[in-house]
Amino acid sequence: MKPTALVSVHDVMPDTLPAVQGCLALLAQFGISRAALLVVPGAGWDDAGVAVLRELADAGHELVAHGWVHHTSPRSAWHRTHAALLSRNVAEHLALDRSGAIALTHRSRDWFTGRGLPAPQTYIPPAWALGRLRGSALEEQPFAILESLRGVHLREAAGAYRFVSLPLVGFEADTRLRAEVLGKWNRLQLRHARRRGRPLRIAVHPRDPELQLGQQLRAVLGLGWTPITYASLCPVQGTAALCA
């Protein structure tokens, strides 16, 4: 039986669509015919771009909400440190208070429904940084599934959320140091996925195939995966296996 993977293409915006299409073509070369597409709603979409998203959804790809504009200005020392080491000024939630984070999720989801696109079940914040969107705040936002660096928060039938740890690999390495650190992290996460028998999250950014971990990306894709959707993880959608 093939291992399962949640394969996602991040930062889907009007100016990244050609690279995103290239990533999808690369996935198809390895037998991965569907992926989660992390769409940035506030990135300046026109009707033609929305039509492309609709075509991708019709082809079986899962649309996922991904922040609002994918950019922010760090305000706190912690946010500045996070930006320098990890997020490079894209972690929008770290600049928001609780109410601001909740409002952003509603605005993000409404963008899809307002354009006749499938309403996303899943929200993945830029840089996987939920910020203050935790605890009781989860129950005030509209998504059944939220993802952070460590795993996913799944809405149960009663409305509460349960956290499930899932391994994650990524390949966005544009410096030698990032490539060394991320490459080691990916090998560790692969071992973790095999040992625990849980789905591996494979996160692909638009430029990853040409960056320093492009070869590792192709090696991971070539391991033979059965792609699954985020929506299939949620008990509300009828599958509660990960919550056991």
C-alpha positions, 0 to 999 in steps of 0.5 A, spaced: 500 500 500 502 506 497 503 511 503 499 517 503 501 525 502 498 532 503 501 535 497 500 542 496 503 548 492 503 555 496 503 562 494 498 561 488 497 569 486 496 572 479 504 573 478 506 566 480 500 562 476 506 560 470 510 557 476 504 554 479 502 551 473 510 548 472 509 545 479 503 542 477 506 539 471 512 536 475 507 533 480 504 530 474 510 527 472 510 523 478 503 521 478 500 526 483 494 528 479 491 533 484 494 538 489 492 543 494 492 550 492 494 555 497 491 561 494 492 568 496 485 572 495 488 579 496 493 579 491 490 583 485 486 577 482 482 579 475 477 575 472 481 571 467 485 569 474 479 567 477 477 563 471 484 559 471 482 558 479 476 555 477 479 551 471 484 548 476 478 546 481 474 543 476 480 539 474 480 536 482 485 541 485 483 543 492 483 550 493 485 552 500 485 559 503 492 562 504 492 569 508 490 575 505 496 579 501 502 574 504 506 580 506 506 584 513 511 589 517 513 586 523 511 590 529 514 586 535 521 583 537 518 576 536 515 578 529 522 581 527 526 575 529 521 570 526 521 574 519 529 574 519 529 567 521 523 563 518 518 567 514 521 573 511 515 578 512 510 574 510 507 571 516 501 576 516 498 573 523 503 575 527 502 583 526 494 582 528 491 581 534 485 576 536 479 580 533 484 582 527 486 574 525 479 572 526 476 577 521 482 576 516 479 568 516 472 571 514 475 576 509 479 570 506 473 565 505 468 570 503 473 572 497 472 565 494 464 565 495 464 572 492 467 569 486 463 563 485 469 559 487 468 552 491 468 555 499 475 552 502 474 548 508 482 549 509 486 555 512 493 555 512 496 562 514 502 564 511 509 561 514 504 556 518 504 562 523 497 562 526 499 567 531 493 569 536 488 564 532 488 559 537 484 556 543 477 559 543 479 563 537 479 557 532 471 556 534 470 563 531 473 563 524 469 559 519 474 553 516 473 546 518 481 545 518 487 549 520 494 548 519 500 550 523 507 548 522 506 542 527 500 539 524 492 540 523 487 543 527 480 539 525 473 541 527 469 535 530 462 534 530 461 538 536 464 544 534 471 543 538 477 543 535 482 537 535 490 537 534 493 532 530 501 532 529 503 531 522 510 531 519 512 536 514 517 537 508 518 543 504 524 545 499 524 553 499 531 554 500 535 560 496 541 560 501 546 554 502 544 555 510 537 554 509 538 548 504 543 545 509 538 546 515 531 544 511 534 538 507 536 535 514 529 537 517 526 533 511 530 527 512 527 527 519 520 528 517 520 523 512 523 518 517 517 520 522 512 519 517 514 512 515 515 510 523 508 513 525 504 511 518 501 518 518 500 522 511 506 526 510 505 534 508 509 535 502 509 543 501 511 546 494 513 553 493 513 556 486 520 557 485 522 550 489 524 546 483 529 551 481 532 552 488 537 548 492 533 543 494 530 541 487 533 535 487 531 533 493 524 535 492 524 530 486 527 525 490 521 525 495 516 526 489 518 520 486 517 515 493 510 513 490 505 517 494 497 516 494 495 524 494 489 525 499 485 532 500 485 536 507 478 536 507 478 528 507 482 529 514 476 532 517 471 528 522 465 533 519 467 531 512 466 524 514 473 521 516 475 521 523 481 516 522 486 521 524 483 523 531 483 516 534 
